[in-house]
Amino acid sequence: MASLSTQTTYSAKPSDIVRAWHLIDASDKVLGRLSTRIATLLKGKHKAMFTPSMDTGDFVVVINADKVKLTGTKEQNKEYYTHSLYPGGFRVTKANTLRARHPEDLVKNAVRRMLPRNALGRQMMTKLKVYAGPTHPHAAQQPVALEVEGA
């Protein structure tokens, strides 16, 4: 007969969650590599207390989103699709057009698509703050500068 294990699976409680603030400068960073790091921080997978069914992640502030890099020909060829749910409501936007109009949406779209597609993912997205320029209004939270590899 096999011995019974006394190990139990840890499940985080809302009172255990401590959220930190991270500051990431997106200047000359590749969009995909940057987005995976941000998604990991928002999910909380970098913490030992990670629980898949709970939002254990941290807040992330991204600055200089207008200077993020797209490799290859993605700047001209990458397309973003939307539909208004009305007949003829299909819209296609190229990455260079999106960068000119709303540069922070490049980062937001990439990160959103790496998170769960449910209420938990929407809750995680509320902790992401993206700004096109170098300034942000979250200085009072004292975000810690975080370096992302893969320029």
VODRENMI-830522 format. One record per residue: x negated, y, z negated of N, C-alpha, C in turn; chain. Coordinates in steps of 0.001 Angstrom, whole numbers, padded with zeros to 6 digits, always signed. Atoms other than C-alpha are relative to their C-alpha. Layout:
<r n_east="X" n_north="Y" n_up="Z" ca_east="X" ca_north="Y" ca_up="Z" c_east="X" c_north="Y" c_up="Z" chain="A"/>
...
% end
This chain:
<r n_east="-000837" n_north="-001179" n_up="+000000" ca_east="+000000" ca_north="+000000" ca_up="+000000" c_east="-000890" c_north="+001253" c_up="+000000" chain="A"/>
<r n_east="+000782" n_north="-001233" n_up="-000099" ca_east="-001333" ca_north="+003426" ca_up="+000943" c_east="+000319" c_north="+000908" c_up="-001179" chain="A"/>
<r n_east="-000219" n_north="-000911" n_up="+001120" ca_east="-001814" ca_north="+005979" ca_up="-001791" c_east="+000766" c_north="+001229" c_up="+000475" chain="A"/>
<r n_east="-000774" n_north="-001190" n_up="-000331" ca_east="+000568" ca_north="+008895" ca_up="-001848" c_east="-000873" c_north="+001240" c_up="-000173" chain="A"/>
<r n_east="+000788" n_north="-001220" n_up="+000049" ca_east="-001021" ca_north="+012248" ca_up="-001123" c_east="+000679" c_north="+001032" c_up="-000887" chain="A"/>
<r n_east="-000551" n_north="-001047" n_up="+000859" ca_east="-000570" ca_north="+015067" ca_up="-003597" c_east="-000110" c_north="+001374" c_up="+000655" chain="A"/>
<r n_east="+000121" n_north="-001283" n_up="-000682" ca_east="-001277" ca_north="+017764" ca_up="-001040" c_east="+001366" c_north="+000481" c_up="+000447" chain="A"/>
<r n_east="-001241" n_north="-000595" n_up="-000466" ca_east="+001532" ca_north="+020141" ca_up="-000204" c_east="-000321" c_north="+001090" c_up="+001009" chain="A"/>
<r n_east="+000164" n_north="-001048" n_up="-000995" ca_east="+001990" ca_north="+022540" ca_up="+002670" c_east="+000330" c_north="+001337" c_up="-000628" chain="A"/>
<r n_east="-000221" n_north="-001333" n_up="+000554" ca_east="+001642" ca_north="+026165" ca_up="+001648" c_east="+000969" c_north="+000762" c_up="+000885" chain="A"/>
<r n_east="-000925" n_north="-000866" n_up="-000719" ca_east="+004488" ca_north="+028441" ca_up="+002648" c_east="-000029" c_north="+001373" c_up="-000666" chain="A"/>
<r n_east="+000131" n_north="-001354" n_up="+000548" ca_east="+004017" ca_north="+032178" ca_up="+002206" c_east="+001349" c_north="+000537" c_up="-000450" chain="A"/>
<r n_east="-001203" n_north="-000658" n_up="+000503" ca_east="+006543" ca_north="+034115" ca_up="+000162" c_east="-000107" c_north="+001487" c_up="+000350" chain="A"/>
<r n_east="+000072" n_north="-001432" n_up="-000329" ca_east="+007482" ca_north="+037704" ca_up="+001020" c_east="-000783" c_north="+000811" c_up="-001028" chain="A"/>
<r n_east="+000733" n_north="-000749" n_up="+001026" ca_east="+005974" ca_north="+038861" ca_up="-002284" c_east="-001513" c_north="-000210" c_up="+000114" chain="A"/>
<r n_east="+001427" n_north="+000290" n_up="-000153" ca_east="+002601" ca_north="+037297" ca_up="-001332" c_east="-000656" c_north="+000790" c_up="+001129" chain="A"/>
<r n_east="+000534" n_north="-000605" n_up="-001217" ca_east="+002213" ca_north="+039216" ca_up="+001930" c_east="-000582" c_north="+001387" c_up="-000298" chain="A"/>
<r n_east="+000684" n_north="-001290" n_up="+000122" ca_east="-000315" ca_north="+042064" ca_up="+001868" c_east="-000394" c_north="+000420" c_up="+001409" chain="A"/>
<r n_east="+000251" n_north="-000449" n_up="-001364" ca_east="-000471" ca_north="+044071" ca_up="+005078" c_east="-001108" c_north="+001057" c_up="+000032" chain="A"/>
<r n_east="+001086" n_north="-000959" n_up="-000202" ca_east="-003644" ca_north="+045851" ca_up="+006167" c_east="+000290" c_north="+000801" c_up="+001270" chain="A"/>
<r n_east="-000105" n_north="-000813" n_up="-001206" ca_east="-003960" ca_north="+048551" ca_up="+008832" c_east="-001323" c_north="-000093" c_up="+000750" chain="A"/>
<r n_east="+001188" n_north="+000110" n_up="-000840" ca_east="-006401" ca_north="+048046" ca_up="+011729" c_east="+000072" c_north="+001059" c_up="+001093" chain="A"/>
<r n_east="+000109" n_north="-000993" n_up="-001068" ca_east="-007573" ca_north="+050688" ca_up="+014220" c_east="-000876" c_north="-000583" c_up="+001100" chain="A"/>
<r n_east="+000739" n_north="+000559" n_up="-001131" ca_east="-008659" ca_north="+049497" ca_up="+017664" c_east="-000109" c_north="+001062" c_up="+001090" chain="A"/>
<r n_east="+000239" n_north="-000920" n_up="-001112" ca_east="-010234" ca_north="+051714" ca_up="+020320" c_east="-000033" c_north="-000819" c_up="+001282" chain="A"/>
<r n_east="-000135" n_north="+000797" n_up="-001213" ca_east="-009190" ca_north="+050361" ca_up="+023732" c_east="-000875" c_north="+000493" c_up="+001148" chain="A"/>
<r n_east="+000845" n_north="-000535" n_up="-001067" ca_east="-011756" ca_north="+052370" ca_up="+025712" c_east="-000891" c_north="-001088" c_up="+000579" chain="A"/>
<r n_east="+000826" n_north="+000948" n_up="-000751" ca_east="-013396" ca_north="+050144" ca_up="+028358" c_east="+000102" c_north="-001433" c_up="-000518" chain="A"/>
<r n_east="-000233" n_north="+001379" n_up="+000407" ca_east="-011915" ca_north="+046951" ca_up="+026865" c_east="+000914" c_north="-000663" c_up="+001038" chain="A"/>
<r n_east="-000819" n_north="+000736" n_up="-000963" ca_east="-010429" ca_north="+044274" ca_up="+029131" c_east="+001369" c_north="-000252" c_up="-000640" chain="A"/>
<r n_east="-001355" n_north="+000038" n_up="+000532" ca_east="-006641" ca_north="+044244" ca_up="+028697" c_east="+000361" c_north="-001355" c_up="-000615" chain="A"/>
<r n_east="-000380" n_north="+001319" n_up="+000496" ca_east="-006197" ca_north="+040478" ca_up="+028253" c_east="-000707" c_north="-000376" c_up="-001285" chain="A"/>
<r n_east="+000770" n_north="+000339" n_up="+001203" ca_east="-008973" ca_north="+040014" ca_up="+025702" c_east="+000423" c_north="+000874" c_up="-001183" chain="A"/>
<r n_east="-000474" n_north="-000912" n_up="+001030" ca_east="-007805" ca_north="+043059" ca_up="+023775" c_east="+001366" c_north="-000444" c_up="-000525" chain="A"/>
<r n_east="-001363" n_north="+000373" n_up="+000372" ca_east="-004194" ca_north="+041858" ca_up="+023781" c_east="+000050" c_north="-001269" c_up="-000837" chain="A"/>
<r n_east="+000001" n_north="+001219" n_up="+000798" ca_east="-005008" ca_north="+038393" ca_up="+022444" c_east="-000441" c_north="+000282" c_up="-001424" chain="A"/>
<r n_east="+000460" n_north="-000351" n_up="+001341" ca_east="-006883" ca_north="+039923" ca_up="+019509" c_east="+001098" c_north="+000728" c_up="-000771" chain="A"/>
<r n_east="-001093" n_north="-000739" n_up="+000644" ca_east="-003986" ca_north="+042300" ca_up="+018773" c_east="+001129" c_north="-000952" c_up="-000385" chain="A"/>
<r n_east="-001070" n_north="+000951" n_up="+000290" ca_east="-001429" ca_north="+039470" ca_up="+018988" c_east="-000350" c_north="-000874" c_up="-001202" chain="A"/>
<r n_east="+000439" n_north="+000801" n_up="+001148" ca_east="-003477" ca_north="+037393" ca_up="+016523" c_east="+000170" c_north="+000779" c_up="-001303" chain="A"/>
<r n_east="-000140" n_north="-000830" n_up="+001197" ca_east="-003512" ca_north="+040289" ca_up="+014043" c_east="+001468" c_north="+000219" c_up="-000356" chain="A"/>
<r n_east="-001424" n_north="-000226" n_up="+000259" ca_east="+000232" ca_north="+040945" ca_up="+014433" c_east="+000675" c_north="-001257" c_up="-000547" chain="A"/>
<r n_east="-000579" n_north="+001257" n_up="+000481" ca_east="+001082" ca_north="+037259" ca_up="+013889" c_east="-000485" c_north="-000352" c_up="-001393" chain="A"/>
<r n_east="+000581" n_north="+000352" n_up="+001277" ca_east="-001222" ca_north="+036952" ca_up="+010880" c_east="-000794" c_north="-001286" c_up="+000052" chain="A"/>
<r n_east="+000716" n_north="+001263" n_up="-000140" ca_east="-003093" ca_north="+033949" ca_up="+012259" c_east="-001438" c_north="+000082" c_up="-000511" chain="A"/>
<r n_east="+001346" n_north="-000160" n_up="+000539" ca_east="-006375" ca_north="+035384" ca_up="+010971" c_east="-000032" c_north="-000166" c_up="-001514" chain="A"/>
<r n_east="-000096" n_north="+000129" n_up="+001453" ca_east="-005153" ca_north="+034914" ca_up="+007379" c_east="+000173" c_north="-001463" c_up="-000389" chain="A"/>
<r n_east="-000146" n_north="+001368" n_up="+000497" ca_east="-005332" ca_north="+031723" ca_up="+005317" c_east="+001444" c_north="-000308" c_up="-000372" chain="A"/>
<r n_east="-001391" n_north="+000210" n_up="+000414" ca_east="-001721" ca_north="+032221" ca_up="+004250" c_east="+000974" c_north="-000015" c_up="+001178" chain="A"/>
<r n_east="-000857" n_north="-000019" n_up="-001186" ca_east="-000370" ca_north="+032092" ca_up="+007836" c_east="+001110" c_north="-001029" c_up="-000112" chain="A"/>
<r n_east="-001174" n_north="+000866" n_up="-000034" ca_east="+003132" ca_north="+030649" ca_up="+007998" c_east="+000733" c_north="+000308" c_up="+001300" chain="A"/>
<r n_east="-000578" n_north="-000278" n_up="-001315" ca_east="+004648" ca_north="+030223" ca_up="+011489" c_east="+001392" c_north="+000623" c_up="-000032" chain="A"/>
<r n_east="-001379" n_north="-000487" n_up="+000035" ca_east="+008201" ca_north="+031041" ca_up="+010398" c_east="+000144" c_north="+001347" c_up="-000696" chain="A"/>
<r n_east="-000059" n_north="-001295" n_up="+000666" ca_east="+007279" ca_north="+034295" ca_up="+008640" c_east="-000953" c_north="+000984" c_up="+000663" chain="A"/>
<r n_east="+000857" n_north="-001059" n_up="-000522" ca_east="+005778" ca_north="+037601" ca_up="+009669" c_east="-001035" c_north="+000352" c_up="-001063" chain="A"/>
<r n_east="+001064" n_north="-000241" n_up="+000986" ca_east="+002503" ca_north="+037601" ca_up="+007720" c_east="-001078" c_north="+000934" c_up="+000546" chain="A"/>
<r n_east="+001022" n_north="-000775" n_up="-000685" ca_east="+000634" ca_north="+039905" ca_up="+010119" c_east="-000210" c_north="+001396" c_up="-000542" chain="A"/>
<r n_east="+000405" n_north="-001345" n_up="+000399" ca_east="-000962" ca_north="+043306" ca_up="+009765" c_east="+000488" c_north="+001037" c_up="+001003" chain="A"/>
<r n_east="-000291" n_north="-001106" n_up="-000901" ca_east="-000326" ca_north="+046716" ca_up="+011296" c_east="-001215" c_north="+000240" c_up="+000889" chain="A"/>
<r n_east="+001083" n_north="-000268" n_up="-000936" ca_east="-002381" ca_north="+047576" ca_up="+014387" c_east="+000275" c_north="+001330" c_up="+000696" chain="A"/>
<r n_east="-000074" n_north="-001285" n_up="-000696" ca_east="-003018" ca_north="+051084" ca_up="+015740" c_east="-001013" c_north="-000049" c_up="+001138" chain="A"/>
<r n_east="+000870" n_north="+000028" n_up="-001180" ca_east="-004431" ca_north="+051212" ca_up="+019287" c_east="-000087" c_north="+001418" c_up="+000553" chain="A"/>
<r n_east="+000197" n_north="-001326" n_up="-000584" ca_east="-005944" ca_north="+054449" ca_up="+020587" c_east="-000710" c_north="-000142" c_up="+001347" chain="A"/>
<r n_east="+000607" n_north="-000041" n_up="-001339" ca_east="-007202" ca_north="+055386" ca_up="+024073" c_east="+000528" c_north="-001114" c_up="+000898" chain="A"/>
<r n_east="-000602" n_north="+001045" n_up="-000829" ca_east="-004781" ca_north="+052980" ca_up="+025761" c_east="-000091" c_north="+000347" c_up="+001487" chain="A"/>
<r n_east="+000113" n_north="-000395" n_up="-001400" ca_east="-005147" ca_north="+054996" ca_up="+028973" c_east="-001347" c_north="-000388" c_up="+000602" chain="A"/>
<r n_east="+001335" n_north="+000345" n_up="-000493" ca_east="-008796" ca_north="+053866" ca_up="+029234" c_east="-000249" c_north="-001508" c_up="+000006" chain="A"/>
<r n_east="+000164" n_north="+001452" n_up="-000003" ca_east="-008153" ca_north="+050099" ca_up="+029065" c_east="-000351" c_north="-000471" c_up="+001413" chain="A"/>
<r n_east="+000465" n_north="+000486" n_up="-001302" ca_east="-009783" ca_north="+048073" ca_up="+031875" c_east="+000871" c_north="-001141" c_up="+000509" chain="A"/>
<r n_east="-000603" n_north="+001136" n_up="-000693" ca_east="-008067" ca_north="+045806" ca_up="+034371" c_east="-001049" c_north="-000528" c_up="+000969" chain="A"/>
<r n_east="+001065" n_north="+000565" n_up="-000819" ca_east="-010445" ca_north="+043414" ca_up="+036132" c_east="+000503" c_north="-000319" c_up="+001404" chain="A"/>
<r n_east="-000332" n_north="+000369" n_up="-001380" ca_east="-010543" ca_north="+042573" ca_up="+039823" c_east="+000859" c_north="+001050" c_up="+000670" chain="A"/>
<r n_east="-000889" n_north="-000911" n_up="-000725" ca_east="-007773" ca_north="+044069" ca_up="+041935" c_east="+001332" c_north="+000178" c_up="-000714" chain="A"/>
<r n_east="-001262" n_north="-000098" n_up="+000744" ca_east="-005148" ca_north="+044045" ca_up="+039177" c_east="+000536" c_north="+001422" c_up="-000054" chain="A"/>
<r n_east="-000447" n_north="-001394" n_up="+000059" ca_east="-005041" ca_north="+047846" ca_up="+039083" c_east="+000948" c_north="+000330" c_up="+001157" chain="A"/>
<r n_east="-000848" n_north="-000272" n_up="-001156" ca_east="-003522" ca_north="+047900" ca_up="+042594" c_east="+001045" c_north="-001097" c_up="+000233" chain="A"/>
<r n_east="-000863" n_north="+001112" n_up="-000385" ca_east="-001896" ca_north="+044435" ca_up="+042818" c_east="+000924" c_north="-000518" c_up="-001101" chain="A"/>
<r n_east="-000829" n_north="+000526" n_up="+001081" ca_east="-000463" ca_north="+043601" ca_up="+039375" c_east="+001337" c_north="+000712" c_up="-000012" chain="A"/>
<r n_east="-001348" n_north="-000558" n_up="-000049" ca_east="+003305" ca_north="+044087" ca_up="+039292" c_east="+000767" c_north="-000333" c_up="-001268" chain="A"/>
<r n_east="-000885" n_north="+000181" n_up="+001140" ca_east="+005751" ca_north="+044524" ca_up="+036427" c_east="+001427" c_north="+000051" c_up="+000508" chain="A"/>
<r n_east="-001366" n_north="+000134" n_up="-000503" ca_east="+009337" ca_north="+043433" ca_up="+037069" c_east="+001001" c_north="+000336" c_up="-001094" chain="A"/>
<r n_east="-001115" n_north="-000276" n_up="+000906" ca_east="+012485" ca_north="+044805" ca_up="+035433" c_east="+001297" c_north="-000109" c_up="+000776" chain="A"/>
<r n_east="-001322" n_north="+000062" n_up="-000617" ca_east="+016174" ca_north="+044372" ca_up="+036108" c_east="+000996" c_north="+000630" c_up="-000956" chain="A"/>
<r n_east="-000960" n_north="-000714" n_up="+000830" ca_east="+018995" ca_north="+046586" ca_up="+034848" c_east="+001252" c_north="-000821" c_up="-000275" chain="A"/>
<r n_east="-001159" n_north="+000886" n_up="+000092" ca_east="+021498" ca_north="+043660" ca_up="+035030" c_east="+001198" c_north="+000513" c_up="+000793" chain="A"/>
<r n_east="-001002" n_north="-000447" n_up="-000948" ca_east="+023463" ca_north="+045604" ca_up="+037629" c_east="-000432" c_north="-000444" c_up="+001389" chain="A"/>
<r n_east="+000402" n_north="+000376" n_up="-001360" ca_east="+023576" ca_north="+044603" ca_up="+041309" c_east="-000940" c_north="+001041" c_up="+000598" chain="A"/>
<r n_east="+000988" n_north="-000903" n_up="-000577" ca_east="+020536" ca_north="+046081" ca_up="+043054" c_east="-000890" c_north="+000649" c_up="-001037" chain="A"/>
<r n_east="+000747" n_north="-000622" n_up="+001079" ca_east="+018924" ca_north="+046868" ca_up="+039702" c_east="-001404" c_north="-000536" c_up="-000190" chain="A"/>
<r n_east="+001344" n_north="+000567" n_up="+000088" ca_east="+015654" ca_north="+045020" ca_up="+040396" c_east="-001030" c_north="+001074" c_up="+000304" chain="A"/>
<r n_east="+001030" n_north="-001007" n_up="-000192" ca_east="+012592" ca_north="+047264" ca_up="+040026" c_east="-001372" c_north="-000648" c_up="-000140" chain="A"/>
<r n_east="+001382" n_north="+000466" n_up="+000052" ca_east="+008915" ca_north="+046572" ca_up="+040686" c_east="-000891" c_north="+001218" c_up="-000196" chain="A"/>
<r n_east="+000921" n_north="-001096" n_up="+000283" ca_east="+006209" ca_north="+048804" ca_up="+039214" c_east="-001420" c_north="-000539" c_up="+000031" chain="A"/>
<r n_east="+001411" n_north="+000393" n_up="-000057" ca_east="+002507" ca_north="+048515" ca_up="+040050" c_east="-000717" c_north="+000490" c_up="-001260" chain="A"/>
<r n_east="+000742" n_north="-000334" n_up="+001211" ca_east="-000051" ca_north="+048685" ca_up="+037241" c_east="-000552" c_north="+001425" c_up="+000047" chain="A"/>
<r n_east="+000545" n_north="-001359" n_up="-000064" ca_east="-001616" ca_north="+051917" ca_up="+038516" c_east="+001092" c_north="+001055" c_up="-000186" chain="A"/>
<r n_east="-001123" n_north="-000924" n_up="+000203" ca_east="+001822" ca_north="+053608" ca_up="+038583" c_east="+000395" c_north="+000034" c_up="-001476" chain="A"/>
<r n_east="-000344" n_north="+000086" n_up="+001422" ca_east="+002582" ca_north="+052372" ca_up="+035060" c_east="-001045" c_north="+000727" c_up="-000845" chain="A"/>
<r n_east="+001065" n_north="-000692" n_up="+000731" ca_east="-000800" ca_north="+053669" ca_up="+033852" c_east="+000161" c_north="+001516" c_up="+000121" chain="A"/>
<r n_east="-000171" n_north="-001445" n_up="-000193" ca_east="-000068" ca_north="+057106" ca_up="+035321" c_east="+001189" c_north="+000537" c_up="-000797" chain="A"/>
<r n_east="-001214" n_north="-000481" n_up="+000669" ca_east="+003433" ca_north="+057360" ca_up="+033782" c_east="-000014" c_north="-000266" c_up="-001501" chain="A"/>
<r n_east="-000026" n_north="+000409" n_up="+001410" ca_east="+003178" ca_north="+055430" ca_up="+030480" c_east="-001180" c_north="-000922" c_up="-000278" chain="A"/>
<r n_east="+001177" n_north="+000858" n_up="+000161" ca_east="-000382" ca_north="+054176" ca_up="+029815" c_east="+000091" c_north="-000942" c_up="-001202" chain="A"/>
<r n_east="-000110" n_north="+000875" n_up="+001164" ca_east="+000559" ca_north="+052749" ca_up="+026409" c_east="+000827" c_north="-001255" c_up="+000289" chain="A"/>
<r n_east="-000823" n_north="+001166" n_up="-000350" ca_east="+003056" ca_north="+050374" ca_up="+028076" c_east="-000827" c_north="-001148" c_up="+000553" chain="A"/>
<r n_east="+000870" n_north="+001091" n_up="-000455" ca_east="+000183" ca_north="+048405" ca_up="+029656" c_east="-000354" c_north="-000915" c_up="-001170" chain="A"/>
<r n_east="+000387" n_north="+000786" n_up="+001176" ca_east="-000954" ca_north="+047304" ca_up="+026193" c_east="+001234" c_north="-000620" c_up="-000647" chain="A"/>
<r n_east="-001213" n_north="+000519" n_up="+000641" ca_east="+002559" ca_north="+046923" ca_up="+024768" c_east="+000563" c_north="-001205" c_up="+000745" chain="A"/>
<r n_east="-000530" n_north="+001108" n_up="-000787" ca_east="+003713" ca_north="+044686" ca_up="+027629" c_east="-000855" c_north="-001249" c_up="-000149" chain="A"/>
<r n_east="+000892" n_north="+001154" n_up="+000106" ca_east="+000650" ca_north="+042452" ca_up="+027410" c_east="+000130" c_north="-000672" c_up="-001363" chain="A"/>
<r n_east="-000101" n_north="+000569" n_up="+001348" ca_east="+000966" ca_north="+042002" ca_up="+023643" c_east="+001380" c_north="-000629" c_up="-000214" chain="A"/>
<r n_east="-001358" n_north="+000508" n_up="+000199" ca_east="+004764" ca_north="+041543" ca_up="+023660" c_east="+000168" c_north="-001383" c_up="+000613" chain="A"/>
<r n_east="-000144" n_north="+001281" n_up="-000696" ca_east="+004447" ca_north="+038659" ca_up="+026097" c_east="-000838" c_north="-001104" c_up="-000626" chain="A"/>
<r n_east="+000771" n_north="+001004" n_up="+000727" ca_east="+001992" ca_north="+036876" ca_up="+023765" c_east="+000633" c_north="-000354" c_up="-001338" chain="A"/>
<r n_east="-000672" n_north="+000248" n_up="+001268" ca_east="+004346" ca_north="+036977" ca_up="+020774" c_east="+001231" c_north="-000864" c_up="+000227" chain="A"/>
<r n_east="-001205" n_north="+000810" n_up="-000154" ca_east="+007344" ca_north="+034713" ca_up="+020093" c_east="+001142" c_north="+000824" c_up="+000582" chain="A"/>
<r n_east="-001114" n_north="-000694" n_up="-000640" ca_east="+010420" ca_north="+035598" ca_up="+022122" c_east="+001277" c_north="-000211" c_up="-000822" chain="A"/>
<r n_east="-001152" n_north="+000108" n_up="+000887" ca_east="+012850" ca_north="+035854" ca_up="+019220" c_east="-000041" c_north="+001180" c_up="-000972" chain="A"/>
<r n_east="-000066" n_north="-001106" n_up="+000956" ca_east="+013721" ca_north="+038091" ca_up="+016256" c_east="-001327" c_north="+000184" c_up="-000728" chain="A"/>
<r n_east="+001285" n_north="-000096" n_up="+000674" ca_east="+010390" ca_north="+037296" ca_up="+014620" c_east="-001019" c_north="+000766" c_up="+000856" chain="A"/>
<r n_east="+000890" n_north="-000722" n_up="-000908" ca_east="+008476" ca_north="+038529" ca_up="+017682" c_east="+000341" c_north="+001475" c_up="+000075" chain="A"/>
<r n_east="-000407" n_north="-001409" n_up="-000027" ca_east="+010517" ca_north="+041731" ca_up="+017771" c_east="-000412" c_north="+000702" c_up="-001285" chain="A"/>
<r n_east="+000437" n_north="-000566" n_up="+001272" ca_east="+009725" ca_north="+042294" ca_up="+014097" c_east="-001504" c_north="+000238" c_up="+000014" chain="A"/>
<r n_east="+001450" n_north="-000167" n_up="-000092" ca_east="+006012" ca_north="+041786" ca_up="+014805" c_east="-000357" c_north="+001211" c_up="+000869" chain="A"/>
<r n_east="+000281" n_north="-001124" n_up="-000903" ca_east="+006131" ca_north="+044345" ca_up="+017634" c_east="+000176" c_north="+001353" c_up="-000688" chain="A"/>
<r n_east="-000186" n_north="-001281" n_up="+000690" ca_east="+007321" ca_north="+047034" ca_up="+015211" c_east="-001264" c_north="+000421" c_up="-000741" chain="A"/>
<r n_east="+001241" n_north="-000321" n_up="+000693" ca_east="+003891" ca_north="+046845" ca_up="+013541" c_east="-001106" c_north="+000428" c_up="+000951" chain="A"/>
<r n_east="+000982" n_north="-000438" n_up="-000989" ca_east="+002093" ca_north="+047762" ca_up="+016778" c_east="+000261" c_north="+001453" c_up="+000361" chain="A"/>
<r n_east="-000081" n_north="-001428" n_up="-000319" ca_east="+001410" ca_north="+051472" ca_up="+017305" c_east="-001050" c_north="+000290" c_up="+001066" chain="A"/>
<r n_east="+000916" n_north="-000211" n_up="-001123" ca_east="-000116" ca_north="+052386" ca_up="+020684" c_east="+000060" c_north="+001466" c_up="+000425" chain="A"/>
<r n_east="+000092" n_north="-001405" n_up="-000405" ca_east="-001335" ca_north="+055861" ca_up="+021709" c_east="-000955" c_north="+000127" c_up="+001176" chain="A"/>
<r n_east="+000794" n_north="-000167" n_up="-001210" ca_east="-002713" ca_north="+056984" ca_up="+025075" c_east="-001305" c_north="+000737" c_up="-000279" chain="A"/>
<r n_east="+001184" n_north="-000811" n_up="+000285" ca_east="-005189" ca_north="+059456" ca_up="+023583" c_east="-000749" c_north="-000466" c_up="-001240" chain="A"/>
<r n_east="+000835" n_north="+000385" n_up="+001141" ca_east="-007766" ca_north="+059392" ca_up="+020785" c_east="+000598" c_north="+000347" c_up="-001367" chain="A"/>
<r n_east="-000573" n_north="-000391" n_up="+001290" ca_east="-005485" ca_north="+060845" ca_up="+018079" c_east="+001217" c_north="-000848" c_up="-000330" chain="A"/>
<r n_east="-001168" n_north="+000746" n_up="+000456" ca_east="-002843" ca_north="+059085" ca_up="+015991" c_east="+000461" c_north="+000581" c_up="-001331" chain="A"/>
<r n_east="-000524" n_north="-000582" n_up="+001238" ca_east="-000572" ca_north="+060106" ca_up="+013071" c_east="-000063" c_north="-000928" c_up="-001216" chain="A"/>
<r n_east="+000023" n_north="+000983" n_up="+001081" ca_east="-001504" ca_north="+057153" ca_up="+010815" c_east="-001259" c_north="+000100" c_up="-000864" chain="A"/>
<r n_east="+001217" n_north="-000172" n_up="+000797" ca_east="-004555" ca_north="+058611" ca_up="+009048" c_east="+000268" c_north="-000243" c_up="-001481" chain="A"/>
<r n_east="-000326" n_north="+000187" n_up="+001413" ca_east="-002742" ca_north="+058452" ca_up="+005679" c_east="-000067" c_north="-001468" c_up="-000412" chain="A"/>
<r n_east="+000058" n_north="+001440" n_up="+000301" ca_east="-002663" ca_north="+054632" ca_up="+005911" c_east="-001438" c_north="-000518" c_up="-000034" chain="A"/>
<r n_east="+001426" n_north="+000330" n_up="+000000" ca_east="-006486" ca_north="+054610" ca_up="+006255" c_east="-000281" c_north="-001302" c_up="+000756" chain="A"/>
<r n_east="+000266" n_north="+001219" n_up="-000767" ca_east="-006732" ca_north="+052058" ca_up="+009085" c_east="-001501" c_north="-000266" c_up="+000120" chain="A"/>
<r n_east="+001403" n_north="+000414" n_up="-000096" ca_east="-009996" ca_north="+050106" ca_up="+009231" c_east="-000335" c_north="-000239" c_up="+001464" chain="A"/>
<r n_east="+000418" n_north="+000162" n_up="-001394" ca_east="-011809" ca_north="+050355" ca_up="+012583" c_east="-000433" c_north="-001440" c_up="+000237" chain="A"/>
<r n_east="+000270" n_north="+001393" n_up="-000317" ca_east="-012022" ca_north="+046956" ca_up="+014236" c_east="-000599" c_north="-000059" c_up="+001403" chain="A"/>
<r n_east="+000654" n_north="+000122" n_up="-001305" ca_east="-014385" ca_north="+046116" ca_up="+017102" c_east="+000484" c_north="-001272" c_up="+000682" chain="A"/>
<r n_east="-000467" n_north="+001144" n_up="-000773" ca_east="-013003" ca_north="+043820" ca_up="+019803" c_east="-001067" c_north="-000373" c_up="+001002" chain="A"/>
<r n_east="+001029" n_north="+000471" n_up="-000925" ca_east="-015456" ca_north="+041694" ca_up="+021788" c_east="+000570" c_north="-000072" c_up="+001412" chain="A"/>
<r n_east="-000415" n_north="+000177" n_up="-001398" ca_east="-015360" ca_north="+041378" ca_up="+025558" c_east="+000314" c_north="+001308" c_up="+000688" chain="A"/>
<r n_east="-000216" n_north="-001282" n_up="-000664" ca_east="-015854" ca_north="+044744" ca_up="+027215" c_east="+000258" c_north="-000166" c_up="+001471" chain="A"/>
% end
